[in-house]
Amino acid sequence: GRRLLRTPRLRFVNVHASLLPKLRGAAPIQRAIMEGHEKSGVCIMRMQLGLDKGPVYIRKETDITAEETSGTLHDKLADIGALALKEFIAAAIEDKIPKAQIQEHDDATYAEKITGKDEWIDWQRTSRQIDCQIRGLAPRPGACTHFRGQRLRILEASIAQMTTEVPIDTTDAPIGTIVLIKKEPYVQCQDGLLKLDKIQLQGKKACAGRDFANGYRLTEGEALEGAALNSPNQGAAPNPQKQNHETQIQEKRETLLLLHRLWPRRSPMVGPLPSLWCLGHNARSSQRGKLSFRKRFRLLCPLSRRVKTHYRAHHRRKPPF
């Protein structure tokens, strides 16, 4: 708490990757690009109670180029931050720490954590907004859309310029549909076309847009679904194998709770209750995945037969496990 923060003579300092008070929080690098900022930077700040609210000792700025991604900006800010921290430490050794500047809390903005909902592209937005989203999420986790029922990651894209490269009559295509120009794939956005330079289909390797268009035989007017499936759990149809696995886990939990209620704890004939690790999905058995829960229980719990015998003797009925 407050007492811990005041323990060191020079207090605790933090290297924050934004120009405070802008973009406080967990994802300042990604949000700076996704929101279309032209500048970013690093701040050496004193830690206080509250999210990135401390005064700033050193502030270093850098430009965000039109081709900047969160990966390249991260590496750039890492180098700037290391030099800024080295400068602060040298000043602290000489007892010449620069005066801390109080932040303007009224101008503060927050960079929320990147979630699955942020990854999905809404083609109803402008081409610049979508381009910023793609660059802000590259190389990981990547901006996504749906192509023929599968997840398609767009790793690199560029805004098409209305020149001889893109004829004007192609901009009348429906929003979210593919436009092929010289065998290069484009997608119609709200105000223009966005060229897909590098993409990756679910379960496949990343490839250039032209190679993808040739390999999967893209057709003019084929739709990419992004906004229509915009939810945290969006994707392909429900996976029956995953649902079956979740059902098995739930059955194991219910069985374990029943064992806790029925286990004769005070009997000298019965050992301690097997743990969830022993009965659960991560049981270290060579037969894992091939045995039912009941068979796995018998295999992993050598006392199961004695427990059942003890249960029958006291309750005069067949045990439920």
N, C-alpha and C positions, 0 to 999 in steps of 0.2 A: 504494500500500500504506500501511502504517503511517506511513512517513516523509512521504508526501504529506498525510495527514490532519493531521499536526502542523505543517505548514508555516505556515499563517496564525497570527497571534498570538491571535485569538479563535476559532480552529478553524472548521471547516465546520458549518453548521447546516442542518436539514432541517425542512420543514413536513409533518407526517404527519397524515392525516385519520382518526385514531382516538384513543381514550383508551388510550395505551400503559400497560402492556404487552399490552393486548388488541388483537387483530387486527393483528398485524404482517404485512407482506407487500404483495402487489400490488393487492388489491381490497378494502380495508377498508370502503368506502362500501357497496358491493353486499352484502358479507357481513354487515354490521351489520343491514341490513334483512331479509335472507334468514334470519338466525338469530333474528330477533325481539327484538333489543335495544331497550330503551326509551330509551337515551341514546347519543349519539355526541359527537364533539368534535374538536379540533385540538390537536396538541402541537408545540411548537418544541423540537427535540431536537438534541443534538450528535452528529455523525456519528462512528461508530466502526466497526471491523471487525466484521462480523456484520450480520444483517438487522434493522435498526431496534432495535438494542440499546443505543443511546447514552442518556446521562442527559437528563432533560427539564428545560428552563428554564421554559417557560410552558405551562399546560394550560387550555383553554377548553372548556366543556361546552355541549351543547344537547340538547333533547328530540327524540325521533323520534315524530312523531304517527302516528295510525292510517292516515292517507291519504298518508304520506310515500313518495316514490319515490326511486330512486337519483339521478334527475336533479334533483329539487328539493333533496335533501339535499346533493348536490354543490355546487349554487349557494350554499346556505346556509353550508356549510363553507368555500367559497372566500372569502366575505366575512369570516368569522370568522378565517380563516387570514391574510388580508391585514392585518387590524387587529392580530393577535397578532405578526406579523412586524414591523410598523411599531413596535409597542411595544418589541420586543426591540432593534431598531436604535437607537431613541431612547435606550434604557438603555445600549447599548454606546457611543454617542457620549459620554454623560456618565460613562462608566466605572462604571456602577451595574448591571451585569448580575446578574440574580437567581441565587441559588445553584441549581445543577443538582441534581435529585433522581434518585438511582439507581433504576432500574426493578427491580421484583420479578420476576426471570426465571422463578421457579417458577410464576407465575401467567400466563405468556405464552400467548397463542393466536395462530393464524396464519390469515390471509385468503388462501387460495390463489387463483390466477388463474382467472377465469371461462373455462370451456371449453364446447364444444358439448354435453357431457353434462349440464351444469348447467341448460341451457335447457329440457329436456324435463320435462313435468309427470307425476308419478306420482299418479294419482287415488286411490290407496290411502292417501294421507296425509290428515291432517286439513285442514279448510277453512282454518284459520288458517295452517298451514304453507304451503299452496299460495298463499294470499293474500300472504304474506311473500315467497315466491319470485317472484310476478308483479310486485310492487312493487319488489323488489330488482333486477330485470332490466329495468325500464321507465325510460326509453323504448327503450334499446338494451342488449342485442340482442333482448330480449323473450322471455318464456316461451312455449313451443310445445307443441302437441299435434297429433294427426293427425285430420283430418276428411275422410272419403271419399277417402282415399289421398293427400291433399295436406297440406302444412304449414300449420297455423293458429296465428298468433301472438295471444296474449291480452295486450292492452296495459293494460286496466283491468278490475278485478273487485272485488266486495264480498261479504262474508259475509252470507248471508241470515239475517234475524232471524225467529225462530219466533213471528210475530204474525199478524195478519189478512192480511199480505202473503203468507205462505207457510203453507198448510194443513199440519197435522201429517201427514196421511195420504200426502203426497207424499214423505216421507223414506224410504219402503220401496223406492224404485227401486234397481236394481243400481248398484254403484259405477262411475263413469265414463260414465254415460248421461245424456242430455239430458232435462231436465224443463221443460216449458213452463207458465208461470203468467202469465196475462193477457198472452200473446204475448211475454213476456220469457224469454230462454233462461237456464236454470240447469243446473249440472252436479252430480250426486250425488258427494260425497266420503265419506270414512270416517265422519264424524260429523255431516254436514249438507249443505246446499246452498250452492253458490258461484254468484253471479250474474255473468254475462258482460256487462260494461258497454260495452267497446270491444274489437273484435277485427279481425284483418286476415288474409285468406286469401292464400295464396301467389300472388304476381303481381297482387294486387288492392289497392285503396285501403282504408285503415282506415275502419270504419263502426261505428255503434252496434249493440249486441247485438240490439235489436228489429228494426232494418232488416235485419240479417243473417238473422235467423230468418224474416222475411217473404220476403226475396229468394231464399233457398235452400230455402225450404219445409221447415224442420226438422220432424222428426216426434218424437213422444214415444217415449223409449226408445232413440233413436239413439245409438250408442256413439262416444266420443272415445277414440282409442287413444294412450296415452302411455307407460305402464309397459311394455307388451308390446314396444315398439320402442325401449327405452332403451339406445342404444348411440351411440358418438361419430359414426358414419357413418350414423345412421338417417335415414329419409326415404322418398321414394317409390321405385319400382322403379329399378334401375340404368339410367342414361342411355346408350343405345347410341352417341350422338354423342360423349359424353365418353370412353367406352371406346375408340372408334375414334381419337380425338385422342391419347389416351395411347399407343395402339399405334404411331401414326405418330411420336410423339416418341421412343419406344424404338428404332424402326427408324433414325431419324436419328442417335441416339447411337451405335448399333452401326456404322453406316456411317462416321461420323466417326472412331471408333476404328480402323476398318480403314484409312481414309485416312492416319492418323498412322503406321501400320505400313508402308504401302506407298509413301508419298510419297518420291520421290528428292530428298532435301534438298540434296545436294551438286551436283546437275546445274545448269550455268549456263543451261540452256534453260527451267527451271521456276522459277516464282516461289515466294513463301512459301505455306505451307498456309493455305487459307481458314479463317477463324475460325468458331466455333459460331454467332456472331451472324449471319454471312453465310449459313450453311447452315440455320439453325434456323427456328423458328416465327415469330420476330419479324423476319424478313428484310423489308427495305423494298422491296417489289416491288408494282407495280400489279396483278400477276397473283396476289398472295398469296391462298391459299385455292382457287385454280382450277387450279393446276399440281401435278403430283406432285413428290416430292422429287427424282427424277432430272432432270426437266425444269427444276426450279428451280435445281438445281446447275449445269446447263448455262447457264442464263440469268445467274446471278450470278457464275460463275467463268469469265472470258474465256479462261483458260489451260487449261480442261478438255480441249479437243481436243489441245493440245500434250502435256498430261500423258498422255492415252491413247496417243498416238503413241509417246511415250517409253517407256511401260510395255510396249507391244507389242514394241518393238525390243529391250528387255532381257530380257523374260520369255517372248516368243514365244507369247503367248496373250492372249485378250480380257480386258481389265481388269474387275474386279468392280464397277465404279462407272460 
